[in-house]
Amino acid sequence: MKYRYILVLLSLVFNLSLSAQRIKLLFKCSKRLTDAYGMCAHFTFKDKKSDNKTMEQQSKMLHDLGCTIVRSDLAYYMVNKTNTATLDNVLSVLSKNRLSFLGIATDPRFYNKQWSDDDKYNQLLATIQERYLKKLNYLEFQNEVNFSKVQNLGLNYTNDLKELYSLKRYKRGLKILFSGIADTNYDFLDSVVQYRGYRYFDIMNLHTYRAPEDIPTALEKIETNMKKFHWSKPIWMTECGMHTAVKKGQNEGERIKLEDEQARRVARIHLIAFAYGVDKVFWYKFRSNELDPYYSEDNFGMVHADLSQKPAYYAYKTLIKMLPSGSTRPVLTIKDGIYKAEWKRPDGKKITAYWCKEGATYIKLNAKPTMIVGYMGKNVALLNNSLKVSSGIVYCVK
């Protein structure tokens, strides 16, 4: 009797170890994805590293892909009473291509170690209020402000954020985003929340360049903060991605490997974020300026400097085709190192996506799909009725 009890107990433990882990939503979020694909592009800059000169071509490409919103800077020197041409042109081009704009409002005082009485920020807010509120639906305040070295950062940021939030008096539908907080420093978030700064934004926001399967660690830190300080907001991820800069001395083969790895990460990043409750994901960024092949910042794009496509472009195109706007939010389970995401498209097709973090394995499917598509959009065949699963997602369509 004693041994039978032990065997039953061991059997239960064994079965639990084989059971799949179903990921739970961490944040307030929509049941269906709506305009969930965003892109960072330096449209409002005009220097040689920027995207302003190729903005029209990029905007058309983004619209054709299914991207719906573009994120770019909105600083005083770009937008003031005597200089509005740049933003006017950007908004016109985006509107023509049915793209929304997420502007990053900036107070230059955050770049100084000592807080001064510079009023450029107030002038920026006045110009936005007087000229652009009808055209803007989203404003983010300060890019990665947690890297700022100013004194009393949490208090000063909260006070400035409150000023931006006051624009909602003139347009109730305006959505204010928290700073795209780099996920290396969460002490800053604590310092803002202690001043109840969550009262002055509508959408929480983070940046992460972690490998896809490590992204939940960053999201869980924000959820922990929400629970600790008793606040809750929808969440966007306005920067993520991977660069393809080679190291000096590496050959063309290494660059090709990096570009393939970038493509393999595209769908995994988005599916994991959506499954945990992120409403919008912005890739950083669309075009690599490639001025320096060894510098990471110059090589994050999905397309090259001349707008020719990298593999990541096709991976992004395939993802949006498989998971378009209006699809149900992916449900993610993990078992024995294999990730499985499931959702239903607006056309009624059921999609199941499989991948693993590294290596490759074969799995048996319960039912044969009507179509199997690889991460680059090419059809995939079963091998002896088994599906090969690797770090490049495969989509099974039923």
One Martini backbone bead per residue (centre of mass of N, CA, C, O) as a GRO file, in nm:
protein
  398
    1MET     BB    1   0.059   0.063  -0.021
    2LYS     BB    2   0.299   0.251   0.008
    3TYR     BB    3   0.408   0.210  -0.286
    4ARG     BB    4   0.156   0.300  -0.434
    5TYR     BB    5   0.162   0.592  -0.330
    6ILE     BB    6   0.436   0.664  -0.451
    7LEU     BB    7   0.361   0.609  -0.748
    8VAL     BB    8   0.134   0.818  -0.766
    9LEU     BB    9   0.305   1.063  -0.692
   10LEU     BB   10   0.510   1.035  -0.923
   11SER     BB   11   0.299   1.055  -1.148
   12LEU     BB   12   0.205   1.342  -1.086
   13VAL     BB   13   0.476   1.483  -1.119
   14PHE     BB   14   0.526   1.392  -1.411
   15ASN     BB   15   0.268   1.520  -1.535
   16LEU     BB   16   0.330   1.811  -1.452
   17SER     BB   17   0.599   1.833  -1.616
   18LEU     BB   18   0.426   1.791  -1.898
   19SER     BB   19   0.275   2.034  -1.867
   20ALA     BB   20   0.146   2.320  -1.976
   21GLN     BB   21   0.224   2.662  -1.996
   22ARG     BB   22   0.002   2.920  -1.936
   23ILE     BB   23  -0.029   3.239  -2.030
   24LYS     BB   24  -0.086   3.534  -1.859
   25LEU     BB   25  -0.224   3.821  -1.823
   26LEU     BB   26  -0.089   4.144  -1.699
   27PHE     BB   27  -0.290   4.342  -1.858
   28LYS     BB   28  -0.468   4.567  -1.985
   29CYS     BB   29  -0.674   4.451  -2.265
   30SER     BB   30  -0.754   4.351  -2.562
   31LYS     BB   31  -0.898   4.080  -2.728
   32ARG     BB   32  -0.822   4.241  -2.978
   33LEU     BB   33  -0.638   4.343  -3.239
   34THR     BB   34  -0.553   4.701  -3.283
   35ASP     BB   35  -0.330   4.853  -3.438
   36ALA     BB   36  -0.042   4.689  -3.336
   37TYR     BB   37   0.155   4.819  -3.562
   38GLY     BB   38   0.471   4.966  -3.520
   39MET     BB   39   0.708   5.245  -3.608
   40CYS     BB   40   1.031   5.353  -3.621
   41ALA     BB   41   1.103   5.695  -3.743
   42HIS     BB   42   1.313   5.970  -3.863
   43PHE     BB   43   1.115   6.208  -3.991
   44THR     BB   44   1.188   6.484  -3.813
   45PHE     BB   45   1.462   6.453  -3.936
   46LYS     BB   46   1.753   6.612  -4.146
   47ASP     BB   47   1.981   6.445  -4.127
   48LYS     BB   48   2.188   6.193  -4.252
   49LYS     BB   49   2.043   5.973  -4.048
   50SER     BB   50   1.772   6.014  -4.154
   51ASP     BB   51   1.414   5.982  -4.302
   52ASN     BB   52   1.298   6.230  -4.460
   53LYS     BB   53   1.378   6.179  -4.766
   54THR     BB   54   1.218   5.872  -4.745
   55MET     BB   55   0.925   5.899  -4.630
   56GLU     BB   56   0.730   5.829  -4.862
   57GLN     BB   57   0.833   5.543  -4.920
   58GLN     BB   58   0.807   5.431  -4.632
   59SER     BB   59   0.504   5.481  -4.589
   60LYS     BB   60   0.406   5.296  -4.814
   61MET     BB   61   0.538   5.037  -4.710
   62LEU     BB   62   0.392   5.033  -4.434
   63HIS     BB   63   0.105   5.021  -4.537
   64ASP     BB   64   0.138   4.759  -4.708
   65LEU     BB   65   0.206   4.581  -4.453
   66GLY     BB   66   0.011   4.704  -4.187
   67CYS     BB   67   0.099   4.948  -4.072
   68THR     BB   68  -0.034   5.237  -3.847
   69ILE     BB   69   0.227   5.356  -3.680
   70VAL     BB   70   0.441   5.640  -3.607
   71ARG     BB   71   0.759   5.709  -3.448
   72SER     BB   72   0.860   6.043  -3.335
   73ASP     BB   73   0.994   6.337  -3.289
   74LEU     BB   74   0.901   6.644  -3.062
   75ALA     BB   75   1.069   6.921  -3.072
   76TYR     BB   76   1.123   7.252  -3.046
   77TYR     BB   77   1.310   7.292  -3.304
   78MET     BB   78   1.072   7.167  -3.487
   79VAL     BB   79   0.842   7.310  -3.287
   80ASN     BB   80   0.731   7.637  -3.359
   81LYS     BB   81   0.614   7.946  -3.444
   82THR     BB   82   0.857   7.953  -3.685
   83ASN     BB   83   0.845   7.612  -3.701
   84THR     BB   84   0.623   7.379  -3.900
   85ALA     BB   85   0.700   7.229  -4.167
   86THR     BB   86   0.794   6.950  -4.085
   87LEU     BB   87   0.534   6.844  -3.944
   88ASP     BB   88   0.338   6.903  -4.169
   89ASN     BB   89   0.467   6.703  -4.369
   90VAL     BB   90   0.453   6.446  -4.204
   91LEU     BB   91   0.141   6.442  -4.158
   92SER     BB   92   0.068   6.437  -4.458
   93VAL     BB   93   0.206   6.173  -4.539
   94LEU     BB   94   0.068   5.989  -4.331
   95SER     BB   95  -0.224   6.044  -4.414
   96LYS     BB   96  -0.197   5.942  -4.709
   97ASN     BB   97  -0.108   5.645  -4.564
   98ARG     BB   98  -0.274   5.581  -4.305
   99LEU     BB   99  -0.101   5.715  -4.065
  100SER     BB  100  -0.006   5.748  -3.755
  101PHE     BB  101   0.110   5.960  -3.472
  102LEU     BB  102   0.395   5.941  -3.249
  103GLY     BB  103   0.494   6.183  -3.030
  104ILE     BB  104   0.801   6.307  -2.877
  105ALA     BB  105   0.804   6.487  -2.617
  106THR     BB  106   1.038   6.759  -2.519
  107ASP     BB  107   1.268   6.839  -2.253
  108PRO     BB  108   1.585   6.976  -2.249
  109ARG     BB  109   1.642   6.967  -1.933
  110PHE     BB  110   1.702   6.648  -1.921
  111TYR     BB  111   2.006   6.698  -2.044
  112ASN     BB  112   2.062   6.830  -1.774
  113LYS     BB  113   2.197   6.822  -1.457
  114GLN     BB  114   2.061   7.101  -1.424
  115TRP     BB  115   1.791   7.270  -1.335
  116SER     BB  116   1.609   7.497  -1.530
  117ASP     BB  117   1.421   7.793  -1.683
  118ASP     BB  118   1.348   7.672  -1.939
  119ASP     BB  119   1.069   7.739  -2.191
  120LYS     BB  120   1.050   7.538  -2.439
  121TYR     BB  121   0.832   7.343  -2.344
  122ASN     BB  122   0.597   7.547  -2.325
  123GLN     BB  123   0.612   7.626  -2.627
  124LEU     BB  124   0.549   7.349  -2.737
  125LEU     BB  125   0.267   7.317  -2.608
  126ALA     BB  126   0.142   7.567  -2.740
  127THR     BB  127   0.173   7.473  -3.036
  128ILE     BB  128   0.013   7.216  -3.013
  129GLN     BB  129  -0.252   7.343  -2.920
  130GLU     BB  130  -0.289   7.557  -3.162
  131ARG     BB  131  -0.211   7.342  -3.425
  132TYR     BB  132  -0.227   6.991  -3.352
  133LEU     BB  133  -0.463   6.849  -3.193
  134LYS     BB  134  -0.642   6.746  -3.437
  135LYS     BB  135  -0.387   6.549  -3.544
  136LEU     BB  136  -0.350   6.433  -3.251
  137ASN     BB  137  -0.356   6.118  -3.042
  138TYR     BB  138  -0.038   6.098  -2.960
  139LEU     BB  139   0.174   6.130  -2.657
  140GLU     BB  140   0.504   6.131  -2.562
  141PHE     BB  141   0.723   6.157  -2.267
  142GLN     BB  142   1.014   6.108  -2.323
  143ASN     BB  143   1.309   5.950  -2.394
  144GLU     BB  144   1.448   5.763  -2.174
  145VAL     BB  145   1.454   5.927  -1.887
  146ASN     BB  146   1.616   5.723  -1.694
  147PHE     BB  147   1.903   5.851  -1.810
  148SER     BB  148   1.888   6.091  -1.656
  149LYS     BB  149   2.088   6.344  -1.443
  150VAL     BB  150   1.890   6.489  -1.296
  151GLN     BB  151   1.757   6.627  -1.039
  152ASN     BB  152   1.475   6.507  -0.926
  153LEU     BB  153   1.345   6.332  -1.155
  154GLY     BB  154   1.064   6.232  -1.067
  155LEU     BB  155   0.943   6.514  -1.006
  156ASN     BB  156   1.003   6.659  -1.276
  157TYR     BB  157   0.856   6.462  -1.456
  158THR     BB  158   0.575   6.480  -1.328
  159ASN     BB  159   0.532   6.784  -1.378
  160ASP     BB  160   0.558   6.770  -1.689
  161LEU     BB  161   0.342   6.555  -1.738
  162LYS     BB  162   0.108   6.729  -1.634
  163GLU     BB  163   0.125   6.940  -1.857
  164LEU     BB  164   0.064   6.749  -2.091
  165TYR     BB  165  -0.210   6.640  -1.976
  166SER     BB  166  -0.362   6.920  -2.000
  167LEU     BB  167  -0.442   6.887  -2.308
  168LYS     BB  168  -0.712   6.725  -2.247
  169ARG     BB  169  -0.895   6.977  -2.217
  170TYR     BB  170  -0.894   7.009  -2.552
  171LYS     BB  171  -0.858   6.672  -2.579
  172ARG     BB  172  -0.990   6.386  -2.464
  173GLY     BB  173  -0.866   6.169  -2.683
  174LEU     BB  174  -0.598   6.207  -2.580
  175LYS     BB  175  -0.290   6.020  -2.556
  176ILE     BB  176  -0.075   5.949  -2.285
  177LEU     BB  177   0.266   5.867  -2.259
  178PHE     BB  178   0.500   5.728  -2.121
  179SER     BB  179   0.804   5.678  -2.101
  180GLY     BB  180   1.041   5.506  -2.267
  181ILE     BB  181   1.145   5.262  -2.068
  182ALA     BB  182   1.429   5.137  -1.985
  183ASP     BB  183   1.484   4.800  -1.861
  184THR     BB  184   1.744   4.885  -1.658
  185ASN     BB  185   1.545   5.103  -1.486
  186TYR     BB  186   1.309   5.098  -1.204
  187ASP     BB  187   1.354   5.328  -1.000
  188PHE     BB  188   1.217   5.552  -1.158
  189LEU     BB  189   0.929   5.448  -1.141
  190ASP     BB  190   0.908   5.470  -0.836
  191SER     BB  191   0.958   5.787  -0.826
  192VAL     BB  192   0.688   5.854  -0.978
  193VAL     BB  193   0.471   5.695  -0.816
  194GLN     BB  194   0.513   5.847  -0.541
  195TYR     BB  195   0.373   6.107  -0.707
  196ARG     BB  196   0.137   5.997  -0.881
  197GLY     BB  197   0.202   5.987  -1.203
  198TYR     BB  198  -0.034   5.794  -1.313
  199ARG     BB  199  -0.243   6.039  -1.349
  200TYR     BB  200  -0.059   6.152  -1.630
  201PHE     BB  201  -0.139   5.878  -1.785
  202ASP     BB  202  -0.268   5.619  -2.017
  203ILE     BB  203   0.016   5.480  -2.107
  204MET     BB  204   0.228   5.241  -2.085
  205ASN     BB  205   0.601   5.218  -2.126
  206LEU     BB  206   0.851   5.037  -2.323
  207HIS     BB  207   1.192   4.918  -2.356
  208THR     BB  208   1.333   4.637  -2.553
  209TYR     BB  209   1.642   4.422  -2.637
  210ARG     BB  210   1.570   4.154  -2.586
  211ALA     BB  211   1.520   3.855  -2.607
  212PRO     BB  212   1.217   3.733  -2.651
  213GLU     BB  213   1.212   3.524  -2.393
  214ASP     BB  214   1.303   3.782  -2.193
  215ILE     BB  215   1.069   3.995  -2.185
  216PRO     BB  216   0.890   3.911  -1.936
  217THR     BB  217   1.076   4.032  -1.720
  218ALA     BB  218   1.002   4.328  -1.781
  219LEU     BB  219   0.691   4.302  -1.747
  220GLU     BB  220   0.693   4.197  -1.451
  221LYS     BB  221   0.808   4.456  -1.324
  222ILE     BB  222   0.563   4.632  -1.390
  223GLU     BB  223   0.349   4.461  -1.250
  224THR     BB  224   0.474   4.486  -0.969
  225ASN     BB  225   0.438   4.792  -0.947
  226MET     BB  226   0.131   4.801  -0.975
  227LYS     BB  227   0.074   4.631  -0.720
  228LYS     BB  228   0.236   4.793  -0.509
  229PHE     BB  229   0.084   5.092  -0.605
  230HIS     BB  230  -0.205   5.070  -0.723
  231TRP     BB  231  -0.196   5.034  -1.053
  232SER     BB  232  -0.339   5.076  -1.400
  233LYS     BB  233  -0.237   5.000  -1.745
  234PRO     BB  234  -0.188   5.011  -2.044
  235ILE     BB  235   0.051   4.861  -2.291
  236TRP     BB  236   0.350   4.960  -2.455
  237MET     BB  237   0.603   4.893  -2.717
  238THR     BB  238   0.825   5.144  -2.861
  239GLU     BB  239   1.081   4.939  -2.833
  240CYS     BB  240   1.244   4.704  -3.054
  241GLY     BB  241   1.503   4.453  -3.135
  242MET     BB  242   1.775   4.425  -3.391
  243HIS     BB  243   2.092   4.427  -3.490
  244THR     BB  244   2.341   4.403  -3.792
  245ALA     BB  245   2.616   4.458  -3.680
  246VAL     BB  246   2.936   4.416  -3.738
  247LYS     BB  247   3.243   4.313  -3.671
  248LYS     BB  248   3.552   4.361  -3.692
  249GLY     BB  249   3.653   4.108  -3.934
  250GLN     BB  250   3.398   4.029  -4.046
  251ASN     BB  251   3.208   3.868  -4.269
  252GLU     BB  252   2.943   3.818  -4.478
  253GLY     BB  253   2.836   3.566  -4.327
  254GLU     BB  254   2.775   3.715  -4.057
  255ARG     BB  255   2.562   3.909  -4.167
  256ILE     BB  256   2.363   3.694  -4.262
  257LYS     BB  257   2.313   3.571  -3.981
  258LEU     BB  258   2.203   3.828  -3.848
  259GLU     BB  259   1.961   3.871  -4.042
  260ASP     BB  260   1.826   3.601  -3.972
  261GLU     BB  261   1.794   3.646  -3.668
  262GLN     BB  262   1.619   3.894  -3.691
  263ALA     BB  263   1.385   3.751  -3.841
  264ARG     BB  264   1.329   3.537  -3.613
  265ARG     BB  265   1.238   3.762  -3.391
  266VAL     BB  266   0.992   3.920  -3.480
  267ALA     BB  267   0.748   3.731  -3.405
  268ARG     BB  268   0.831   3.656  -3.116
  269ILE     BB  269   0.808   3.936  -2.994
  270HIS     BB  270   0.510   3.991  -3.062
  271LEU     BB  271   0.369   3.737  -2.943
  272ILE     BB  272   0.464   3.771  -2.654
  273ALA     BB  273   0.354   4.052  -2.600
  274PHE     BB  274   0.055   3.994  -2.666
  275ALA     BB  275   0.020   3.753  -2.459
  276TYR     BB  276   0.085   3.959  -2.203
  277GLY     BB  277  -0.077   4.255  -2.298
  278VAL     BB  278   0.020   4.404  -2.539
  279ASP     BB  279  -0.110   4.639  -2.777
  280LYS     BB  280   0.172   4.767  -2.882
  281VAL     BB  281   0.432   4.737  -3.141
  282PHE     BB  282   0.764   4.874  -3.186
  283TRP     BB  283   0.996   4.895  -3.422
  284TYR     BB  284   1.359   4.917  -3.419
  285LYS     BB  285   1.372   5.010  -3.730
  286PHE     BB  286   1.316   5.045  -4.063
  287ARG     BB  287   1.584   5.210  -4.134
  288SER     BB  288   1.905   5.176  -4.235
  289ASN     BB  289   2.177   5.391  -4.279
  290GLU     BB  290   2.476   5.260  -4.288
  291LEU     BB  291   2.730   5.445  -4.220
  292ASP     BB  292   2.805   5.208  -4.004
  293PRO     BB  293   2.865   4.865  -3.994
  294TYR     BB  294   2.970   4.874  -3.663
  295TYR     BB  295   2.705   5.034  -3.579
  296SER     BB  296   2.418   4.969  -3.429
  297GLU     BB  297   2.233   5.225  -3.483
  298ASP     BB  298   2.273   5.182  -3.814
  299ASN     BB  299   2.133   4.849  -3.795
  300PHE     BB  300   1.801   4.801  -3.721
  301GLY     BB  301   1.666   4.752  -3.977
  302MET     BB  302   1.447   4.608  -4.234
  303VAL     BB  303   1.601   4.807  -4.414
  304HIS     BB  304   1.795   4.957  -4.613
  305ALA     BB  305   1.910   5.257  -4.717
  306ASP     BB  306   1.771   5.186  -5.017
  307LEU     BB  307   1.507   4.995  -4.929
  308SER     BB  308   1.599   4.730  -4.923
  309GLN     BB  309   1.540   4.409  -4.818
  310LYS     BB  310   1.530   4.233  -4.547
  311PRO     BB  311   1.431   3.953  -4.391
  312ALA     BB  312   1.255   4.104  -4.176
  313TYR     BB  313   1.043   4.210  -4.369
  314TYR     BB  314   0.918   3.928  -4.438
  315ALA     BB  315   0.853   3.850  -4.147
  316TYR     BB  316   0.656   4.087  -4.099
  317LYS     BB  317   0.463   4.031  -4.331
  318THR     BB  318   0.382   3.748  -4.234
  319LEU     BB  319   0.274   3.819  -3.957
  320ILE     BB  320   0.044   4.016  -4.052
  321LYS     BB  321  -0.100   3.804  -4.224
  322MET     BB  322  -0.146   3.600  -3.979
  323LEU     BB  323  -0.184   3.881  -3.773
  324PRO     BB  324  -0.421   4.077  -3.802
  325SER     BB  325  -0.632   4.302  -3.768
  326GLY     BB  326  -0.883   4.149  -3.550
  327SER     BB  327  -0.750   3.949  -3.401
  328THR     BB  328  -0.697   3.744  -3.170
  329ARG     BB  329  -0.538   3.702  -2.896
  330PRO     BB  330  -0.276   3.539  -2.817
  331VAL     BB  331  -0.220   3.207  -2.702
  332LEU     BB  332   0.025   3.093  -2.464
  333THR     BB  333   0.238   2.803  -2.470
  334ILE     BB  334   0.460   2.587  -2.267
  335LYS     BB  335   0.650   2.289  -2.380
  336ASP     BB  336   0.947   2.157  -2.375
  337GLY     BB  337   1.047   2.441  -2.524
  338ILE     BB  338   0.768   2.487  -2.667
  339TYR     BB  339   0.603   2.722  -2.860
  340LYS     BB  340   0.242   2.814  -2.845
  341ALA     BB  341   0.033   2.994  -3.071
  342GLU     BB  342  -0.315   3.115  -3.060
  343TRP     BB  343  -0.559   3.208  -3.322
  344LYS     BB  344  -0.805   3.433  -3.479
  345ARG     BB  345  -0.909   3.545  -3.765
  346PRO     BB  346  -1.135   3.740  -3.935
  347ASP     BB  347  -1.175   3.490  -4.155
  348GLY     BB  348  -1.168   3.224  -3.938
  349LYS     BB  349  -0.888   3.143  -3.915
  350LYS     BB  350  -0.671   2.909  -3.766
  351ILE     BB  351  -0.377   2.977  -3.571
  352THR     BB  352  -0.056   2.806  -3.536
  353ALA     BB  353   0.241   2.868  -3.351
  354TYR     BB  354   0.588   2.761  -3.376
  355TRP     BB  355   0.865   2.738  -3.130
  356CYS     BB  356   1.212   2.778  -3.044
  357LYS     BB  357   1.488   2.922  -2.910
  358GLU     BB  358   1.664   2.661  -2.985
  359GLY     BB  359   1.723   2.477  -3.226
  360ALA     BB  360   1.569   2.145  -3.302
  361THR     BB  361   1.247   1.986  -3.375
  362TYR     BB  362   0.991   1.733  -3.359
  363ILE     BB  363   0.633   1.723  -3.429
  364LYS     BB  364   0.315   1.613  -3.367
  365LEU     BB  365   0.008   1.637  -3.522
  366ASN     BB  366  -0.331   1.602  -3.478
  367ALA     BB  367  -0.368   1.784  -3.740
  368LYS     BB  368  -0.383   1.868  -4.064
  369PRO     BB  369  -0.306   2.131  -4.228
  370THR     BB  370  -0.378   2.339  -4.499
  371MET     BB  371  -0.126   2.519  -4.396
  372ILE     BB  372   0.235   2.595  -4.414
  373VAL     BB  373   0.432   2.865  -4.269
  374GLY     BB  374   0.704   3.043  -4.267
  375TYR     BB  375   0.874   3.323  -4.149
  376MET     BB  376   0.917   3.409  -4.478
  377GLY     BB  377   0.645   3.285  -4.642
  378LYS     BB  378   0.700   2.987  -4.689
  379ASN     BB  379   0.633   2.685  -4.764
  380VAL     BB  380   0.567   2.389  -4.563
  381ALA     BB  381   0.668   2.059  -4.499
  382LEU     BB  382   0.621   1.756  -4.401
  383LEU     BB  383   0.799   1.496  -4.208
  384ASN     BB  384   0.655   1.223  -4.153
  385ASN     BB  385   0.420   1.393  -4.007
  386SER     BB  386   0.631   1.618  -3.923
  387LEU     BB  387   0.732   1.912  -3.743
  388LYS     BB  388   0.954   2.161  -3.775
  389VAL     BB  389   1.121   2.315  -3.492
  390SER     BB  390   1.231   2.654  -3.438
  391SER     BB  391   1.335   2.993  -3.432
  392GLY     BB  392   1.149   2.972  -3.679
  393ILE     BB  393   0.847   3.029  -3.747
  394VAL     BB  394   0.545   2.830  -3.764
  395TYR     BB  395   0.243   2.827  -3.961
  396CYS     BB  396  -0.080   2.699  -3.889
  397VAL     BB  397  -0.356   2.640  -4.106
  398LYS     BB  398  -0.738   2.601  -4.064
   0.00000   0.00000   0.00000
